[in-house]
Amino acid sequence: MLQSGTSRPQIAPVLRQYELVDRVLSYDPHANEAMLNRAYVFSLQAHGSQKRASGDPYFSHPIEVAGILTDLKLDDETITTAILHDTIEDTVATPEEIHRLFGASVARLVDGVTKLSKIEAQTESERAAENLRKFLLAMSDDIRVLLVKLADRLHNMRTLHHIPKPEKRRRIAKETMDIYAPLAERIGMYEFMREMQSLAFRELEPEAYASITRRLELLHEGDEDRIAKIGASLEQLLQRHGVEARVFGREKHPYSIWRKMSERHISFEQLSDIMAFRAIVPNEEDCYRALGLIHRRWPMVPGRFKDYISTPKRNGYRSLHTSVMHAENTRVEIQIRTAEMHAEAEHGLAAHWAYKSGKVRPDTQVRWIADLVEILEAAESPEELLEHTKMAMYADRIFAFTPRGELIQLPKGATPIDFAYALHTDLGDQAVGAKINGRVVPLRTHLDNGDQVQILRSKAQRPQPGWLNFAITGKARAAIRRYLRIKERSESQALGRKLYEAIVKQLPAVLGDGAIDAAVKRLKLPDEAALMEGIARRRFTDFEVMEALMPGSALGLTRGTDQVSLPTNVAISIKGLTPGVAFDLAECCHPVPGDRIVGLRRPNEGIEVHRIDCPMLIDSDDADWVDLAWGERTEGAIARLSVQLKNEPGALGVVATIIGAHQANIINMRLDNRDTGYHTNIFDVEVRDVVHLTRLIGGLRAAEAVSSAERA
């Protein structure tokens, strides 16, 4: 059986009540026929005279969604949910009414699919994130919510061209491409994924879609039967050697072709593998027999063979993939699988939820849904939720193994920190390094396919801000950001408490017991902790804090438009705070413990710490100055040195040796200036304090190869 090309989906006339029920009964004779009939009539009456953008009765949409799901042979509760999925959102029907008429299970499913259309969100991203948030929670409880939602989105995409506003069509198409197509891919519903991508691509890139479609039509004119001929030759080869096979051939979809052109930076003419074939064989052994026969007959394209039978994808997808050079140097892609594998490949997780599955929950095996829910709990902003969810869903994967042989799938470019968080959040939080194939490596090392990874951990370790520079999975980034956010709030509150004490010293009288509670109410804050955090991040001025604590107390002070300078007798200690969380060490002057320092405090930012002689302080009129002092600290800091070396062999090695001998660590190095006799290099060096740095500079100046050494 051979088919070629793709055509625009045709919208069938709306299914009649008996037709829909007969479809369900054809694969599930024990389905609740009365419930299906009741749902059909209820939805018809609830939607009444509502119309879709096409002019069709709105009622046609939920019935078509239900029809799509009958093709997947889903159970009667899922079909009923599809029929009712828009009643709560778009009609006067209530959740209580659905519960009373159709039971708790259907009511829960309908509620999960219902979007929060009436939510008062400030931005489109907040609205999309809130809908996604509810949807993910419902999906984690019952995966059938996702199946109904995907069918709903697929039918909406088939009728997208009826929407008159271009900006609305583009928004829906982009949301489909970013969220729903990847969701379909992640549960193995490739048929849904391909159609949604193709329809969204046509809307988002109409010129590219039209161009690729025209080129495919030109190829048809040259040889209309090419796909049929190649498919027949494959089928005959396999059957001649005793392998019963059905071969299906097709051209790749325009979106698939466009993506390959974009990723490989090549033109349409340079793209050779635009045809794909599927060989369906009786059993797994025949899959490998067919592969051997094909490779013996036609040369294999190196690097294009993948065995997803022995190593299935995370969504359960199984198949053999190969590409060969067919006759006339035509490169074709071939997928070899059994009928069962093919059903799972097209319909994915839905294939496990057929009426005959005994209501076994297949979603217990879909680990990534739990990851999405964890991201959901960790995300603070709508943008963060959408960003991390997309990261978790997109598909370019590698496979790595734990020391016990457990298979972990990760995106390409993943590092051991991503691997650690994929196993467990606590393991990620405590990671200090990793062993890849027995070799100790840093956490920023990229993983390759087949690597065996062992995470090295320490109970004293905590997530570091720098991990965000190389963690790429949504789960890892969400967990790191969540920890840093909690730590930042804690440290900001501690720093705010110190600033608060300095402000209180300027008040003309001692505060009463209820002054802080009264100030919290006047500033419209939830609690005292929010007040301390707001002081640290200058969400309100010191003048405003004084007035909130003791009305009228700041009237005699000189007040600018938005701030007041409060002299302090004691410097604020930054002991125990983490650089990059509660405060930042300025990169313009690189202060180290022992330097005299000052802090700049700007609205909604952490304090920026500068050396007192930093030239950047001249242009700091927009910030409050805070007198700071170093507390006890062991982490050290990074100092920047400018070292002028003689232009002779070994000079750079001498500098590195001296720095190492002083137990300092080179973080970064660059050549700043070069002339005939001397080179000037900039070194970023990790030191304990200013005394340690002074000794290091003295050691460098004493070396014959060094002309000068100064703090940059």
N, C-alpha and C positions, 0 to 999 in steps of 0.2 A: 504494500500500500504506500503510495508516494504522493506527497503534496508539495507544492512550491509556492514561494512568495507569501506575502501577507496582505490582507485586505482590511479596510476600515470596518470595525465592528458594526453589525446591523442590529437595530433595535427591534425586537420582535413585538407583535401586538401583546397587550397586557394579558397575562394568564387569567383564565376564568377560574372561579372558585373550585369547581370539580376537577379542572385540569391540574391545579396545584396540589390538591389533596391526592389525586390519583398518582402523581409523580412520587409523592412520599410513600404511599402504600405500595408502589411497585418495588421498592427496595426494603421497606419495613412494614410488613403486613400487620404488625401489632402496634403501629403508631396510634396516638390518641386523635382519632378522626374528628371527634366532637370539638376538641380544643382548637384544631386547625380551622374548622368551619367557623367557630365562634370568633377566632382572631380575625379572620378574613372580613366578616360582617362588621365587627367592632371597628377595625381600621377604616373600612369604607365609610361608615357613618361618622367617625371622628374627623376624618379629613374633609368630608362633605364636599363643598364646591371649591376647595383650594386648587390652585393651578400651579404648574411648574413653569419655568421660563420658556419651555418649548410650546406652551399652550395646552399640554396634556393634563389630564386630571392628576393632582398630586398623588392620589392613591396608587397610581401606576408604579411609582418609584419603589415603595416598600415591597410590592408584590414582585417586581423584577429582581430585587435584592434576594427575596426568598427563593425565586426561581434559580438564580445563580448558585445558591447554596444547596438546592436539591441535586444539582449536577455533581456535588461533592458527596451526596448521600448522607447528609447530616441528620441528626436526630430531630424528633418532633419539637422539642423545646427550643432548639436553635432556629428552626424554621418559623415557629411562632414568634420568637424574639424579632426575627427579621421583619415579619409582617407588622409588628407593633413598634419598631425601633424609633419612629419619629412621632409617636402619638403624644408622649409627655412634653416633648420640646415644642411641637408645632400645633397642638390642639389643646382643648380644655381638659383632656384626660389627666388623671392624677396617678401617682405611684400606688396609692391605696386602692384605687379602682382596679389597676392592673393586677395587684396582689390578690384582691378578692375574686376576680374572674378567672385568673390563669395560674395562680399559685405563687409561692415564695420564690421558687427557682427562676421562673420566667421574669418575675418582677425585678429580681436582682440583676438578671442579664440585661433587661431593657434599661434599667437605671445606669448600668455600666456603659452602655453605648451612647446614652443621651449626652449631648454636649452641653456645657454650661454657657448657653448662648446669652443669658441675661446678666452675666457677671459684669460688674462695673470695673473694667480694667483701663488703665491709663494708656496703654500702648497695645498695638496689635500683637507684639511678642508676648506681652503678659497674658492676653486672652488665649493665644495659642498654647502657651506654657500651662495655663490653668486647665484648659481642656485636656492637654496631654497628661497632666498630673493625675486627674481623675480617671482618665482612660487607662493609664498604666496600673493604677491601684486595682481597678476592676479586672484588668487583664490578668494580674498576678493571682487573683482569686479564682478566675475561670477563663481559660484561654478561648472559649467560644465567643466571648466579647470581641476578641480580636478578629475572629473569623467573620462575624457579622459586620464589623466595622470595615474590614477590607472589601467585602462584597458591596457594602454601601458606597465606599469611595470609588470602586471600579465602575459601578453604574453611573455615579455622578460624573466621572471622567468621560464615559461614553456619550453623555449628553452635554458636555461642557460647552460645545460650540453654540448652544442655544442661549447662553448667558450674554446679554448685550454689552456689558461693560468690560473692556479689555483688561483693565487693571484687576478686576475681580477674577477673571479667567486666569491671569498670570499668577495671582496669589494662590489660587487653588492648585494650579499646576505645580508651582514651586513647593508647596506643602506636600503634595503627592510625591514629588521626586525626592524631597529631603527626609520625609518621615514614613509614608505608607509603603512606597516601593521597597525601601530597605527592611521594613518590618515584614513584608511578604517574603523577601529573600531569606531573612533570618529564620523563618519557620518553614522554609523549603517550598513555598508556593510560587514556583518560578513562572507558571503560566500567568498568574495574577501580576507578578512583578513585571514581566515583559510587556504586557498590555498597558499597564499603568505608565511605565517608562516611555513607551512609544507615544501614547496619547499626550503625556505631559511635555515630551520633547517637541511634538508638533506645535504646541502652544507657545513654549518658551523660546524655541529657536526655529521659527517658521521658514526662514530662508535656508538654513542648513537642512531642515527636513525636506523641503521641496527640491533642493539640489541633489541630495542623495537619492531621493525617490526617482528623479529624472534619470540619473545615471544608471540605476537599477533597471529602469524600463529600457534604456538603450542596450544594456546587456541582454535583455530578453529578446530584443529584435535580432541580435546577432546569432543567438542559439536558444530558442525557446525551450527545447527539450534537454538542455544540458543537465539540469538537476535530476531529471528522470533517468537519463542515460547513466550518470555516475551511480545513482542509487541502485539501478538494475544490475550494474556490474558488481557492486558490493554484495548484493543479495545472491547473485549467481555464484560468486566465489565461495561464499560461506556454505550454501546449500550443496555445491559440488563436493565439498569435503565433509558432508554429513552434519553440518550445523544448521538446524532449522532457525531461520531468522526472518523477521520483518524489518524492512529498512524504510525510514521516513526521512525525506530530504526537504530542506527549506533554505531560503536565503536568510541571512541574519537581519534583524530589525534595523531600521535606520538609526535608532539611538545607539544600538550596540556598535554599528559601523562608525558612527561619529565619535563615540568614546574611544575606540581603538585609534582612530586618526588623531585625536587630541593627545592621547597618552603617548603614542609613538612619534608624534610630530611628523606625520607622513601624509601624502595626498591620497585621494581615492584610488588613483591609478597604481600607487605603490602597495595598496592593501590587497593582499592575495587571498586571504582566507575569509571570503564573504559567504561561503556555503558551509552548512553544518548538516550532518547526517546522524541519525540514531538507529542503531541496530538492536532490536529487541530479541533476546535469545531465551531458551527455556530455563537455564539455571546458571549458577555462579561459575561452575566449571566451564561451561560453554562461553562465558564472557572472556576468559583467558585464552581459550582455544581460538575464538574469533580474532582476538588481538594478535595472536601469533600468526594466523593466516594472513591478516591484513598487512602486517609488517614484513612478511616474507614476499608478498606480492608487490607492494609499493614502498619506496623509501620513506622512513619516518623523518619528520622534521625534528632535529635535535632540540631538547629542552621543552618539548610540547607534550610530553607524556605525563599524565597524573593518574594515580591509582587511588580513587576515593572509595574503593570497596574494602581494601585492607585498612585504610585510614579514612573513615567517613568524615565529612564536614561536621561542624558543631551542630548544625540543624538536622543531622541525620542523613544528608544526601549521600547516595552511593552510586558510583558509576566509574567506568574506565574512560579516560579522555586521551585522545591522540590526534595528531595531525600528520598527514602523509602527502607526498607529491604524487598526485594522480596523473593520468595521461595528459599530454600537452602542457606539462609543468603547472598544472592547476593544483594549488594547495587547498585541501579540504580538511575540515575538522570532523572527527567521528567520535560519537559517544556510544559505548557498549554497555548494556544493562539488561536485567531481567524485567519481566512485566511488573512484578511487585516493586522493584526499584524505580521503574518508570512512573508508576502511580504515585509513589512517594515523592519523586522528583518534581512532578507537575503540581501535586496538591499538598505535598509536605505534611505538616502536622495534622491537617484536616483529614488526611487519609487514615489516621489512627482514631478519628472520632466518628467513624461511621456508626450507624444505629446498632450494628451487631457487636460493637466493642464492649458491650456490657457496662457502659458508662465509666470505664476506667479512665482516670484523668491523665492524659498524655503530657500535660504541662508540667507534671512533677519532674520530667526529664529535661525540661528546657531551662537550663541553669541561667542563661543570660537574662531571663525575665526577672529572676531574683536580683541580678546585678543592676538592672534598670530601676528596680524599686529602691535599692540601696543608694543609687545616684539620686533618685527622687527625694530621699530623706536628707541627703547631704547638700543638695543645691540650695543656694540662698536666693538668687535672682532668677527671673524668667529666662534671661539670656544664658545664664550658666546651665540651667536645666536643659534648654534646647541644644546648647553646644555639646554637653556631655552625653545626651541621649543619642545625638547623631553619631558621636564617636563610637558609642557602644553598638550601633546598628550597622555601620558600614562594613564592608565585607572582605577587603583584601587581607587574607589571613596567613599566618605561619603556624607551624605546629612545634611545640616544645614539650619535653617530658620532665616529670619530677623524678627524683632518684628511685622511687618505687614503680616507675613506669606509667604513671597517670598522664594522659594526654591533655595538654592545655592549648587552646587556640587563642591567638592574639593577633592584632593588626600588624602589618608589615611596619618595621621601624620600632617595634616594642623593645623595651629594655627589661633587665631583671626586676626593676621596681614595679613595672606593670605585671610581670609574672607573679611577684610576691602578693600584690593586692588581688590578683585573680584567684589565688588560693585562699587567702583570708586577710581581712583588714588588719588584724593584729600583727600578722607576719609582715605586712607591708610597713606598718608603723615602726617596727623594730629592726628593719633591714639595715645592715651596715655594709654589705658586699654580697658577692655571689661567686659560686663555682660553676663555670660553664665547661662541660666535658672534662671536669677534674681540674681546671685551671682557674685560679682566683682572679677575678676581674672586678672593676668598679661597677657601680649600679647604673652608670650611664651607657654601658656597652650595649650595642644593638644585638638582638638575638637573630639567629638564622634557623631555617627549617631543620628539624631533627635534633636541635641542641638538647642536651640533658642539663637541667638547671637546678642547682641547690642554693637556697637562700641562706646566707650567714646572718645571724640575728644577735641582738644584744638588748637586754631588758632596759638598759640605760638609754637606748636610742629613741629619738622622737622624730617625726617627719620634719624635713628641712625645707625652707622656702625655695632653695635651689633645685629641689626635685622637680618642680613644675617646669623647669627648662628641658627635661628629657622624658618625663612621664607623658605617654600619649593616649592611654586608654581613658575613657570617660570615668570608669570606676576608680582608677588610681588618682586621677586629678581631682575628682569630687571628694575622695577621702582625705587627700592632702590639704585641699582648701578648707575642708570642714575643720580639721585639727588646727590649722593655722588661724582660722577665723575665731575659734574658741579661745586659743592661746592669746591672740591679739586683743580680744575683748578683755580677757583677764589681766593682761599686762597693761592695757590702756587704762583700765580701772585703777590699777595700782599706781600708775604714773599720774592719773588724774587726782588720786587721793593726795599725792605729794603736792601737786599744784594747788589743790583745794586748800591745804594747810597753809601754803604761802599766801593765798588770797585772804584767808580768815585773819591772818596776822595784820592785815591792813585795815580791818574793820575798827570802828571807834569804840566798840564795846564787845564784851564776851557774848557769844551766841547762847540763846536759850535752848532747852531740850528739843523743842519742836521746830527749830529753824530750818533744818534740812528737809523735813517733810513738807513744810510750807513752801520752800524753794522749789522742790520737785513739782508741786501742784502749780505754782506760778509759771514755771517753765514748760508745763504740760508734758511731763515725762512720766514713764510708768513706775520708776523706782529710783532709789539712791544710786544703784550701780550704773544706770543710764546717765545720771548726773555726772558721775566721775568719768565715765567714758566720754561724755560730751565735752567736759573740761579739757581732757587730754587732746582731743581731736579738734578743739576750738569750734565746736558747732554753735557756740555762743561766746560772746566776749567776756573777759574777766569783769568788766563793768556790769554786764547783765547778771553775772553770778552774784556780785556784791549786792546789787539791788534786789535780787530774788531772795537772798539770805536775810538782808536787813534793809528794807526800803528806805531810801533817802541817804544811805551811808556813803554813796559814791558821788554825791552831788558836788562836793568841794574839790574833786579831782579833775585834772585836765583831761578832757575827753575828746577824742577824734571822732570821725564819722562812724567808725565801727570797732574801735578798740581803745583800751586804756593801758598805759604803762604802769605796772605795779612794781616798785622796787622791792627786792627781797634781800634779807640779811644772810640767808643760808642757801647755798647752791643745792639744787635738786639732784639727788644721787640716782644714777641709772643702773645701780647694782641689781643683778639678777634678771635683767630684761634681755630679750633676744634681739640682736641686730636684724633688721629686715622685718620685724614683727611690730614691736612697740615703737621702735625708732630706727632711723637709717643713718649709717655713717656716710657722710657726704663724700662723693668720689672726687670732688674738686680739690680737697685738701687732705683726705685720708687720715683723720685723727686716730691716734692710738692711745691706750691707757697711759696716763701720765701727762698728756697734753692738757693745757687749759682749754676748756671747750665751752661752747654756747649752743643752745638749741633754737631752731626756728620753728614756730608753730603756726601752721596755716589751716584754714577751715577744712575739715573732713580729711586731713592727712595726718600721718604719724609725725613725730618730731624729727627734724633733720639736724644731725649733730655736725658742727663745724669746729675747726680750730679757731681760737680767738683772733688769729692774724690772717684768716682766710680772706682774700680779696673779694670773694663773692658776697661777703656780708654787706658790702657797700650798697648793693642793689637789693636790699631785703626789706624795703619799706612796707611791703604787703604782709609781713609776718610779725607775730609777737616774738620777742626775745625772751628766752628762758635761761637763767644761769644754771649750768649743769656741772656735776662733778662725777668722776669715775667711782663706782663702788668696787668692792672686791670682785675680781673676775679672772677666770683662768683661760677663757677662749682665745684671748689675744685679738689682734686686728691686722688689717692689711695696710702696710705702708708702701708708698711709691718712692722709688729712688731713681735719680738720674746719675748714671755712672759713665764717665768719659774714659775710654780704653785706648791704649796704644794699638795701632793697626799692625798687629804682629801675630803669628801663629801661637795658639794656646792662651791668649789673653782672656777670652771668654771662659775657658775652662778654669783659669785661676779665680775669676770672680765666683763661679759656681761652687768651687771648692771652699772658698772663704765663707760664703753664705751657709753652706752645709756644715762647716766646722763650728759655726756659731749657732747651730741648731735652729736655723730659720728655714723657711720653705718658700721656694719660688712658685708663685701662683701664675704669673704671666710675664712675658718679656717681649719687647719689640725694639727694633732699630729706629732711633729718632733722628739721627743725623750722621752723615758719613762725609769725611774729607780725606785728604791724602794721608795724613799722619794719624788721625784719631777717629774713633767711632763713638757716638753717644748712644747708650742703650737705656731704656726705661724698664725697670724691674718692679713688679708688684710682689712684695715679700710679706709673708705671714710672720709676725713677731709677737712677743708676749706683752711688751710695754715699751715706753719711750726710753727706758734705761737699756733694755735689750737692743733697741734700734740704734741708740748712740754708740754702743760697743761695736755693733756690726759696721756702722759707717766708719768708725775709727780703724777697724781691721781692714776695710777696703782701701782707705786712704794710705795705709801703710804699705800696700802692695806696689811693687815697681811697675807692674803692667797697668796700674790705675792712675790716671792723671788727676781726676777729681771724683768725689762722690758726695751728693747732696740729696736732701729730701726734695722731691719734685713739687 
